[in-house]
Amino acid sequence: MKKSPKSAKFFASHWSAFLQQFKNLHLRGDRFVMLTVAGLINAFGVSVFLYPVNLYDSGISGTAMLLAQITPDWCSLSLILLLLNVPLFLFGLKRQGVQFTIYAVYSVFIYSLGAWLIQGPLPLDVSISSPLAGTDLLLCALFGGLISGVGSGLAIRGGGAMDGMEVMAVIFARKLGMTVGTFVMSYNVVLYILAGLLRSSWILPLYSIIAYAVGLKVVDFVIEGIDRSKAALIVTRNPDAICRALGEAFGTGMTCIPAQGGFSHEEMTIVYFVVNRFQISRMKDIVHDLDDRAYITISEVADVFKLNQDKLSQKVDNQPLLPRRK
């Protein structure tokens, strides 16, 4: 049966678009190094602490662990990880992009390889207990969640992902009328309930929830860091002096936005300035010393991509930061 001209044209256009996107990729070697480390760390946390005592990770990884325990021996954890995750990443290729898909598939491959090495060739007995924590479920849950969380966080920082759950959530959540977060949480709840029913024990799913909670916090910690930045919005009538003082005190730049009072219609300036939590008190003192009527709001920032600090310092020293109003 011959393909219709329309379907052939549709396939050709999408294939050419994919090839063009592939040519424009900028894959970085340091990212692959980070993803390699991330995959091995994740494999260590799961294979040494969680899997030996029948605890479960979250998402697709947890699903693979459950399936590996109820299927024949030849259907290993490493094989199921690949079979479940790789199709999901490929299915989300159009939405997530070629570069993310390559990084994510590589991450899962390393994770799967690490799990196979730990459960096979390496001289570690993970058949009935953790070689480091024994059968202590609390220790296994805490350290399994912590270590696998570090691996997952590093994978995200490296531009990839360790689990196809997020891709699955983005694709299906809207169709089901749910948010991504609600979809992920609902999936994990169903997973742990099934694990309890299939294993005839609710202790293991409950400890698995502890591992999940620890891993979730560690992922946030790895992605955002211990010292989260704060964004300050300073509404002032003396922007030149404040910008100069902040630049000299902290050696960083800021952005000035012309503004007008909602009731007074007085001309003012909003200074956008990013600091860490240890600098907030000093920043407030500097601002209020120069403008005691200044209005300051502070909010949390997920991440900051900085310019060269030397260039910013030169701008502070040599250039006016805001044109004076006439």
C-alpha positions as a Markdown table, in Angstrom:
| # | Residue | x | y | z |
|---|---|---|---|---|
| 1 | Met | 0.0 | 0.0 | 0.0 |
| 2 | Lys | 1.5 | 3.3 | -1.1 |
| 3 | Lys | 1.7 | 6.3 | 1.1 |
| 4 | Ser | -0.4 | 9.3 | 0.2 |
| 5 | Pro | 1.5 | 12.4 | -1.1 |
| 6 | Lys | 0.2 | 14.3 | 1.9 |
| 7 | Ser | 1.6 | 11.8 | 4.5 |
| 8 | Ala | 4.9 | 11.6 | 2.7 |
| 9 | Lys | 5.2 | 15.4 | 2.6 |
| 10 | Phe | 4.3 | 15.6 | 6.3 |
| 11 | Phe | 7.0 | 13.0 | 7.2 |
| 12 | Ala | 9.6 | 14.6 | 5.0 |
| 13 | Ser | 9.0 | 18.1 | 6.5 |
| 14 | His | 9.2 | 16.8 | 10.1 |
| 15 | Trp | 12.3 | 14.7 | 9.3 |
| 16 | Ser | 14.1 | 17.7 | 7.8 |
| 17 | Ala | 13.1 | 19.8 | 10.8 |
| 18 | Phe | 14.6 | 17.2 | 13.1 |
| 19 | Leu | 17.8 | 17.0 | 11.1 |
| 20 | Gln | 18.1 | 20.8 | 11.1 |
| 21 | Gln | 17.6 | 20.9 | 14.9 |
| 22 | Phe | 20.2 | 18.1 | 15.3 |
| 23 | Lys | 22.7 | 20.1 | 13.3 |
| 24 | Asn | 22.2 | 23.1 | 15.5 |
| 25 | Leu | 22.9 | 21.3 | 18.7 |
| 26 | His | 25.7 | 22.4 | 21.0 |
| 27 | Leu | 26.4 | 19.3 | 23.1 |
| 28 | Arg | 29.0 | 20.0 | 25.7 |
| 29 | Gly | 31.6 | 17.5 | 27.0 |
| 30 | Asp | 31.4 | 18.8 | 30.6 |
| 31 | Arg | 27.6 | 18.1 | 30.6 |
| 32 | Phe | 28.2 | 14.5 | 29.7 |
| 33 | Val | 30.8 | 14.2 | 32.5 |
| 34 | Met | 28.3 | 15.6 | 35.0 |
| 35 | Leu | 25.5 | 13.3 | 33.7 |
| 36 | Thr | 27.9 | 10.3 | 34.0 |
| 37 | Val | 28.6 | 11.2 | 37.7 |
| 38 | Ala | 24.9 | 11.8 | 38.2 |
| 39 | Gly | 23.9 | 8.4 | 36.8 |
| 40 | Leu | 26.4 | 6.5 | 38.8 |
| 41 | Ile | 25.4 | 8.3 | 42.0 |
| 42 | Asn | 21.8 | 7.6 | 41.4 |
| 43 | Ala | 22.5 | 3.9 | 40.7 |
| 44 | Phe | 24.5 | 3.6 | 43.9 |
| 45 | Gly | 21.7 | 5.1 | 46.0 |
| 46 | Val | 19.0 | 3.0 | 44.5 |
| 47 | Ser | 20.9 | -0.3 | 44.1 |
| 48 | Val | 22.7 | -0.3 | 47.5 |
| 49 | Phe | 20.1 | 1.2 | 49.8 |
| 50 | Leu | 16.6 | 1.0 | 48.3 |
| 51 | Tyr | 16.3 | -2.0 | 46.0 |
| 52 | Pro | 17.9 | -4.7 | 48.4 |
| 53 | Val | 15.3 | -4.1 | 51.1 |
| 54 | Asn | 12.3 | -3.7 | 48.7 |
| 55 | Leu | 11.9 | 0.0 | 49.1 |
| 56 | Tyr | 10.9 | 2.0 | 46.0 |
| 57 | Asp | 12.0 | 5.1 | 44.3 |
| 58 | Ser | 9.4 | 7.5 | 42.9 |
| 59 | Gly | 8.2 | 7.8 | 39.3 |
| 60 | Ile | 9.3 | 5.5 | 36.5 |
| 61 | Ser | 12.3 | 4.4 | 38.5 |
| 62 | Gly | 10.1 | 3.2 | 41.3 |
| 63 | Thr | 7.8 | 1.5 | 38.8 |
| 64 | Ala | 10.8 | -0.3 | 37.3 |
| 65 | Met | 11.9 | -1.5 | 40.7 |
| 66 | Leu | 8.5 | -2.9 | 41.4 |
| 67 | Leu | 8.3 | -4.7 | 38.1 |
| 68 | Ala | 11.8 | -6.1 | 38.5 |
| 69 | Gln | 10.7 | -7.7 | 41.8 |
| 70 | Ile | 7.6 | -9.4 | 40.3 |
| 71 | Thr | 8.9 | -10.5 | 36.9 |
| 72 | Pro | 11.3 | -13.3 | 36.0 |
| 73 | Asp | 15.0 | -13.0 | 36.9 |
| 74 | Trp | 16.1 | -12.2 | 33.3 |
| 75 | Cys | 14.0 | -9.1 | 33.4 |
| 76 | Ser | 16.5 | -7.1 | 35.5 |
| 77 | Leu | 16.1 | -3.6 | 37.0 |
| 78 | Ser | 18.6 | -2.1 | 34.5 |
| 79 | Leu | 16.7 | -3.5 | 31.5 |
| 80 | Ile | 13.3 | -2.3 | 32.7 |
| 81 | Leu | 14.7 | 1.2 | 33.4 |
| 82 | Leu | 15.7 | 1.4 | 29.8 |
| 83 | Leu | 12.5 | -0.1 | 28.4 |
| 84 | Leu | 10.3 | 2.3 | 30.4 |
| 85 | Asn | 12.3 | 5.6 | 30.3 |
| 86 | Val | 13.8 | 5.7 | 26.8 |
| 87 | Pro | 10.4 | 5.5 | 25.0 |
| 88 | Leu | 9.0 | 8.3 | 27.2 |
| 89 | Phe | 11.9 | 10.6 | 26.4 |
| 90 | Leu | 11.6 | 9.9 | 22.7 |
| 91 | Phe | 7.8 | 10.4 | 22.9 |
| 92 | Gly | 8.4 | 13.8 | 24.4 |
| 93 | Leu | 11.1 | 14.7 | 21.8 |
| 94 | Lys | 9.1 | 17.3 | 20.0 |
| 95 | Arg | 8.1 | 19.1 | 23.2 |
| 96 | Gln | 11.4 | 18.8 | 25.1 |
| 97 | Gly | 13.8 | 19.2 | 22.3 |
| 98 | Val | 16.6 | 17.1 | 20.8 |
| 99 | Gln | 19.3 | 18.3 | 23.2 |
| 100 | Phe | 17.4 | 17.5 | 26.3 |
| 101 | Thr | 16.4 | 14.1 | 24.9 |
| 102 | Ile | 20.0 | 13.2 | 24.2 |
| 103 | Tyr | 21.2 | 14.2 | 27.6 |
| 104 | Ala | 18.2 | 12.5 | 29.3 |
| 105 | Val | 18.6 | 9.2 | 27.4 |
| 106 | Tyr | 22.4 | 9.2 | 28.2 |
| 107 | Ser | 21.6 | 9.8 | 31.9 |
| 108 | Val | 19.2 | 6.9 | 32.0 |
| 109 | Phe | 21.7 | 4.7 | 30.2 |
| 110 | Ile | 24.4 | 5.4 | 32.7 |
| 111 | Tyr | 22.0 | 4.9 | 35.6 |
| 112 | Ser | 21.0 | 1.6 | 34.1 |
| 113 | Leu | 24.6 | 0.6 | 33.5 |
| 114 | Gly | 25.5 | 1.5 | 37.1 |
| 115 | Ala | 22.6 | -0.6 | 38.4 |
| 116 | Trp | 23.7 | -3.6 | 36.3 |
| 117 | Leu | 27.3 | -3.3 | 37.5 |
| 118 | Ile | 26.3 | -3.1 | 41.2 |
| 119 | Gln | 23.8 | -6.0 | 41.0 |
| 120 | Gly | 26.1 | -8.1 | 38.8 |
| 121 | Pro | 29.8 | -8.0 | 38.2 |
| 122 | Leu | 30.9 | -5.9 | 41.2 |
| 123 | Pro | 31.6 | -7.8 | 44.4 |
| 124 | Leu | 28.6 | -6.4 | 46.3 |
| 125 | Asp | 25.9 | -8.6 | 47.8 |
| 126 | Val | 22.7 | -6.6 | 47.4 |
| 127 | Ser | 20.4 | -9.7 | 47.2 |
| 128 | Ile | 18.8 | -9.5 | 50.6 |
| 129 | Ser | 20.1 | -6.5 | 52.4 |
| 130 | Ser | 22.0 | -3.3 | 52.0 |
| 131 | Pro | 25.8 | -3.9 | 52.3 |
| 132 | Leu | 26.1 | -0.6 | 54.2 |
| 133 | Ala | 22.9 | -0.3 | 56.2 |
| 134 | Gly | 21.8 | -3.9 | 56.5 |
| 135 | Thr | 18.1 | -4.3 | 56.9 |
| 136 | Asp | 17.5 | -1.1 | 58.8 |
| 137 | Leu | 14.6 | 0.3 | 56.7 |
| 138 | Leu | 14.9 | 3.9 | 58.1 |
| 139 | Leu | 18.6 | 4.2 | 57.3 |
| 140 | Cys | 18.0 | 2.7 | 53.9 |
| 141 | Ala | 15.2 | 5.1 | 53.2 |
| 142 | Leu | 17.1 | 8.2 | 54.4 |
| 143 | Phe | 20.4 | 7.4 | 52.6 |
| 144 | Gly | 18.8 | 6.0 | 49.5 |
| 145 | Gly | 16.6 | 9.1 | 49.1 |
| 146 | Leu | 19.5 | 11.4 | 49.9 |
| 147 | Ile | 22.0 | 9.8 | 47.5 |
| 148 | Ser | 19.5 | 9.2 | 44.6 |
| 149 | Gly | 18.3 | 12.8 | 45.1 |
| 150 | Val | 21.9 | 14.1 | 44.6 |
| 151 | Gly | 22.1 | 12.1 | 41.4 |
| 152 | Ser | 18.7 | 13.3 | 40.1 |
| 153 | Gly | 19.6 | 16.9 | 41.0 |
| 154 | Leu | 22.9 | 16.7 | 39.2 |
| 155 | Ala | 21.2 | 15.3 | 36.1 |
| 156 | Ile | 18.8 | 18.2 | 36.0 |
| 157 | Arg | 21.7 | 20.7 | 36.5 |
| 158 | Gly | 23.4 | 19.0 | 33.6 |
| 159 | Gly | 20.5 | 19.6 | 31.2 |
| 160 | Gly | 19.0 | 16.1 | 31.4 |
| 161 | Ala | 16.8 | 14.0 | 33.6 |
| 162 | Met | 17.0 | 10.7 | 35.4 |
| 163 | Asp | 13.4 | 9.8 | 35.1 |
| 164 | Gly | 10.8 | 10.0 | 32.4 |
| 165 | Met | 8.1 | 10.9 | 34.9 |
| 166 | Glu | 8.3 | 14.6 | 34.3 |
| 167 | Val | 8.0 | 14.2 | 30.6 |
| 168 | Met | 5.1 | 11.9 | 31.0 |
| 169 | Ala | 3.4 | 14.4 | 33.3 |
| 170 | Val | 3.9 | 17.3 | 30.9 |
| 171 | Ile | 2.3 | 15.3 | 28.1 |
| 172 | Phe | -0.7 | 13.8 | 30.0 |
| 173 | Ala | -1.5 | 16.2 | 32.8 |
| 174 | Arg | -3.3 | 18.7 | 30.6 |
| 175 | Lys | -5.3 | 16.0 | 28.9 |
| 176 | Leu | -6.5 | 14.8 | 32.3 |
| 177 | Gly | -7.2 | 18.3 | 33.5 |
| 178 | Met | -4.5 | 18.2 | 36.1 |
| 179 | Thr | -1.4 | 20.2 | 36.9 |
| 180 | Val | 2.0 | 18.6 | 36.4 |
| 181 | Gly | 2.6 | 18.5 | 40.2 |
| 182 | Thr | -0.7 | 16.9 | 40.9 |
| 183 | Phe | -0.1 | 14.3 | 38.2 |
| 184 | Val | 3.3 | 13.4 | 39.6 |
| 185 | Met | 1.9 | 13.1 | 43.1 |
| 186 | Ser | -1.1 | 11.1 | 42.0 |
| 187 | Tyr | 1.2 | 8.7 | 40.1 |
| 188 | Asn | 3.4 | 8.1 | 43.1 |
| 189 | Val | 0.4 | 7.6 | 45.4 |
| 190 | Val | -0.9 | 4.9 | 43.1 |
| 191 | Leu | 2.5 | 3.4 | 42.8 |
| 192 | Tyr | 3.0 | 3.0 | 46.5 |
| 193 | Ile | -0.6 | 1.6 | 47.0 |
| 194 | Leu | 0.1 | -1.0 | 44.3 |
| 195 | Ala | 3.4 | -1.9 | 45.9 |
| 196 | Gly | 1.7 | -2.4 | 49.3 |
| 197 | Leu | -1.0 | -4.6 | 47.7 |
| 198 | Leu | 1.4 | -6.7 | 45.6 |
| 199 | Arg | 3.9 | -7.1 | 48.5 |
| 200 | Ser | 1.2 | -7.6 | 51.1 |
| 201 | Ser | 3.0 | -5.1 | 53.4 |
| 202 | Trp | 2.3 | -1.4 | 54.0 |
| 203 | Ile | 5.6 | -0.9 | 55.9 |
| 204 | Leu | 7.7 | -0.9 | 52.8 |
| 205 | Pro | 5.6 | 1.8 | 50.9 |
| 206 | Leu | 5.5 | 4.0 | 54.0 |
| 207 | Tyr | 9.3 | 3.9 | 54.3 |
| 208 | Ser | 9.4 | 4.5 | 50.5 |
| 209 | Ile | 7.5 | 7.7 | 51.0 |
| 210 | Ile | 10.2 | 8.8 | 53.5 |
| 211 | Ala | 12.8 | 8.1 | 50.8 |
| 212 | Tyr | 10.7 | 10.1 | 48.3 |
| 213 | Ala | 10.4 | 13.1 | 50.6 |
| 214 | Val | 14.1 | 13.1 | 51.4 |
| 215 | Gly | 15.0 | 12.8 | 47.7 |
| 216 | Leu | 12.6 | 15.6 | 46.8 |
| 217 | Lys | 14.3 | 18.0 | 49.2 |
| 218 | Val | 17.8 | 17.0 | 48.1 |
| 219 | Val | 16.9 | 17.6 | 44.4 |
| 220 | Asp | 15.8 | 21.1 | 45.2 |
| 221 | Phe | 19.0 | 21.6 | 47.3 |
| 222 | Val | 21.3 | 20.4 | 44.5 |
| 223 | Ile | 19.5 | 22.5 | 41.8 |
| 224 | Glu | 19.1 | 25.7 | 43.7 |
| 225 | Gly | 22.0 | 25.5 | 46.2 |
| 226 | Ile | 22.3 | 26.2 | 49.9 |
| 227 | Asp | 22.5 | 29.9 | 49.5 |
| 228 | Arg | 19.5 | 31.0 | 47.4 |
| 229 | Ser | 19.6 | 34.4 | 46.0 |
| 230 | Lys | 17.1 | 37.1 | 46.8 |
| 231 | Ala | 15.7 | 39.7 | 44.5 |
| 232 | Ala | 15.2 | 43.2 | 45.9 |
| 233 | Leu | 12.9 | 45.8 | 44.3 |
| 234 | Ile | 13.8 | 49.2 | 45.6 |
| 235 | Val | 11.4 | 52.1 | 44.9 |
| 236 | Thr | 13.4 | 55.2 | 45.4 |
| 237 | Arg | 13.7 | 58.9 | 44.6 |
| 238 | Asn | 17.5 | 58.9 | 44.8 |
| 239 | Pro | 18.5 | 56.1 | 42.4 |
| 240 | Asp | 21.9 | 57.5 | 41.4 |
| 241 | Ala | 23.3 | 57.5 | 45.0 |
| 242 | Ile | 21.8 | 54.1 | 45.9 |
| 243 | Cys | 23.0 | 52.4 | 42.7 |
| 244 | Arg | 26.5 | 53.8 | 43.3 |
| 245 | Ala | 26.5 | 52.7 | 47.0 |
| 246 | Leu | 25.2 | 49.2 | 46.3 |
| 247 | Gly | 27.7 | 48.7 | 43.4 |
| 248 | Glu | 30.6 | 49.8 | 45.6 |
| 249 | Ala | 29.4 | 47.7 | 48.6 |
| 250 | Phe | 28.7 | 44.4 | 46.8 |
| 251 | Gly | 30.5 | 44.7 | 43.4 |
| 252 | Thr | 27.5 | 43.7 | 41.4 |
| 253 | Gly | 25.2 | 45.4 | 38.9 |
| 254 | Met | 21.6 | 46.3 | 39.1 |
| 255 | Thr | 18.8 | 47.4 | 36.8 |
| 256 | Cys | 17.0 | 50.7 | 37.0 |
| 257 | Ile | 13.3 | 51.0 | 35.8 |
| 258 | Pro | 11.6 | 54.4 | 35.5 |
| 259 | Ala | 8.3 | 54.4 | 37.5 |
| 260 | Gln | 5.6 | 56.8 | 38.7 |
| 261 | Gly | 3.6 | 56.9 | 41.9 |
| 262 | Gly | 0.1 | 55.5 | 41.5 |
| 263 | Phe | -1.6 | 58.4 | 43.5 |
| 264 | Ser | 1.0 | 61.1 | 43.7 |
| 265 | His | 2.2 | 60.7 | 40.0 |
| 266 | Glu | 5.6 | 61.5 | 41.3 |
| 267 | Glu | 8.5 | 60.3 | 39.2 |
| 268 | Met | 10.5 | 57.5 | 40.9 |
| 269 | Thr | 12.8 | 54.7 | 40.0 |
| 270 | Ile | 12.7 | 50.9 | 40.7 |
| 271 | Val | 16.1 | 49.4 | 41.3 |
| 272 | Tyr | 16.2 | 45.7 | 40.7 |
| 273 | Phe | 19.1 | 44.2 | 42.7 |
| 274 | Val | 20.0 | 40.5 | 43.5 |
| 275 | Val | 21.7 | 39.7 | 46.8 |
| 276 | Asn | 22.2 | 36.6 | 49.0 |
| 277 | Arg | 20.5 | 36.3 | 52.4 |
| 278 | Phe | 23.5 | 37.4 | 54.3 |
| 279 | Gln | 23.6 | 40.7 | 52.4 |
| 280 | Ile | 20.0 | 41.7 | 52.9 |
| 281 | Ser | 20.5 | 43.6 | 56.2 |
| 282 | Arg | 23.4 | 45.6 | 54.9 |
| 283 | Met | 21.6 | 46.4 | 51.7 |
| 284 | Lys | 18.6 | 47.7 | 53.7 |
| 285 | Asp | 20.8 | 49.9 | 55.8 |
| 286 | Ile | 22.6 | 51.4 | 52.8 |
| 287 | Val | 19.3 | 52.1 | 51.0 |
| 288 | His | 17.6 | 53.7 | 54.0 |
| 289 | Asp | 20.6 | 55.8 | 54.9 |
| 290 | Leu | 20.4 | 57.4 | 51.4 |
| 291 | Asp | 16.6 | 57.5 | 51.1 |
| 292 | Asp | 14.5 | 56.9 | 54.3 |
| 293 | Arg | 11.3 | 56.9 | 52.2 |
| 294 | Ala | 12.5 | 54.0 | 49.9 |
| 295 | Tyr | 10.1 | 51.1 | 49.6 |
| 296 | Ile | 11.8 | 47.7 | 49.5 |
| 297 | Thr | 10.3 | 44.3 | 48.6 |
| 298 | Ile | 12.4 | 41.1 | 48.7 |
| 299 | Ser | 11.5 | 37.8 | 47.0 |
| 300 | Glu | 13.3 | 34.5 | 46.4 |
| 301 | Val | 15.1 | 33.7 | 43.1 |
| 302 | Ala | 15.4 | 30.2 | 41.8 |
| 303 | Asp | 18.6 | 30.8 | 39.9 |
| 304 | Val | 20.9 | 33.6 | 38.7 |
| 305 | Phe | 23.1 | 33.7 | 35.6 |
| 306 | Lys | 25.7 | 36.4 | 36.2 |
| 307 | Leu | 27.8 | 38.5 | 33.9 |
| 308 | Asn | 31.5 | 38.9 | 34.4 |
| 309 | Gln | 32.0 | 40.6 | 37.7 |
| 310 | Asp | 35.1 | 42.5 | 36.6 |
| 311 | Lys | 33.1 | 44.1 | 33.8 |
| 312 | Leu | 30.3 | 45.0 | 36.3 |
| 313 | Ser | 32.8 | 46.6 | 38.7 |
| 314 | Gln | 34.3 | 48.7 | 35.9 |
| 315 | Lys | 30.8 | 49.9 | 35.0 |
| 316 | Val | 30.2 | 50.9 | 38.6 |
| 317 | Asp | 33.5 | 52.8 | 38.8 |
| 318 | Asn | 33.5 | 54.4 | 35.4 |
| 319 | Gln | 30.0 | 55.0 | 34.2 |
| 320 | Pro | 26.8 | 56.7 | 35.4 |
| 321 | Leu | 24.3 | 54.0 | 36.2 |
| 322 | Leu | 21.2 | 56.0 | 35.4 |
| 323 | Pro | 20.7 | 59.1 | 33.2 |
| 324 | Arg | 19.6 | 62.0 | 35.3 |
| 325 | Arg | 16.1 | 63.3 | 34.7 |
| 326 | Lys | 15.8 | 66.8 | 33.3 |
